[in-house]
Amino acid sequence: MSILQNQQSCQVGVINCQNSFQIIYVPDMDTAQQMLREGLVKAIVHIPEGFDTSLSENSRVILTVTLDNTDPLSAAAIGPGIVQASQQLSSLIQTSTAGGSMINVNLENVYRTFLYVEFMAPGTFVQAVMFVSIIAGGVQLVNDKERGIIEGYLVTPLKTYEIIIGILLAGVVKALISSIALFFLAMIVVGVRPMSVFPTPDLIGITLTMFTLFLTSLGLIAMMTAYAVRFSSGDIYRVSSFPINLTLYYTSGAIYPLDGFPTWMKEFSVINPETYAIHALRLLMYNRAGFGAVAGDFAFLGVFTGLMVALSILVFRRGL
């Protein structure tokens, strides 16, 4: 949450806002709005000039809280939390003075009304990519080994890395088809309305969204391919791969904001590639964020993908 203020009144009596929210102080509204669009904060609390003076004079004060409602769970928690804190502060002032000072909170949403299903949509797209990664990157490879197809590849003039790159790119094409089909189904059937498409298409946002899915697909397929090379039985691979899928999914912030996670889940989410993919997709789809807002996500996904591709080539050479 970003606090825009001219006079600091964070702690009054027994009320300490640091116990409830993480506070970031910014000097002007433009900076606060930019941070909100880039997903760096969940809300802006505008503390007007003369806030302290108005309280001391028992005058009515209005706080404007601007919520990033693309995260409906966080918005539903922050809004009532600020209202409750303001009521407690008003109660303290009324009991300590003879006046009737009151703090009113004006809640504003930055965007149109967002449904929870829209919050979940980016995670669903990444989950579709992960399912394809398990099948195209692992099950198919193990099945080809059992049938002797891989040995047939090895007697061709193709180099080992060319074989694995071909397997990976074939899986990426399948993952992109699956996620894009799910994207259109989400818009047609469920009513998801990405702001990168509605009301006017944002070509840069759409391109960055597709690039996010491409990086995620290539990285996850390479990871599952490297994992599957050592398996000689498809059944054992299937049984062991789905716990990996569920662990990555539930710690990625796909169904619940990362801020609400316990400490150990937050620490694991830092190294979870799906976390960065979902974060980038939400910003691009709903906030119309630019490249700068998702550069960190792209950097992590790029490094992860490069490492997984190199690992899959190395393991493929040694595992056959």
URWOFEN-V963618 format. One line per field, one symbol per residue. ss: DSSP state (h for helix, s for strand, l for the rest). phi: phi as a letter, one per 30 degrees, with the letter a starting at -180 (. if undefined). A space follows every 10 residues. Layout:
ss=???
phi=???
This chain:
ss=lsssslllll ssllsshhhl lllsssllhh hhhhhhhlll llssssslll hhhhhhllll ssssssslll lhhhhhhhhh hhhhhhhhhh hhhhhhllll llsssssssl lllllhhhhh hhhhhhhhhh hhhhhhhhhh hhhhhhhlhh hhhhlllllh hhhhhhhhhh hhhhhhhhhh hhhhhhhhhh llllllllll llhhhhhhhh hhhhhhhhhh hhhhhhhhll lllhhhhhhh hhhhhhhhhh lllllllhhh llhhhhhhhl llhhhhhhhh hhhhhhllll hhhhhhhhhh hhhhhhhhhh hhhhhhhhhl
phi=.cccbcbdbd cbiccbdddc bdcbcbdbdd ddddddddid bcaccccddi ddddddchcd bccccccddd cddddddded dddddddddd dddddcbddb ebcccccbcd cddccddddd eedddddddd dddddddbed dddddddidd dddddddddd dddddddddd ddeddddddd ddeddddddd jdbdddccdb dcdddddddd dddddddddd dddddddded dcbddddddd ddeddddddd ccidcadddc ddeddddddd ccddeddddd dddddcchdc dedceddddd dddedddddd ddddddddcc
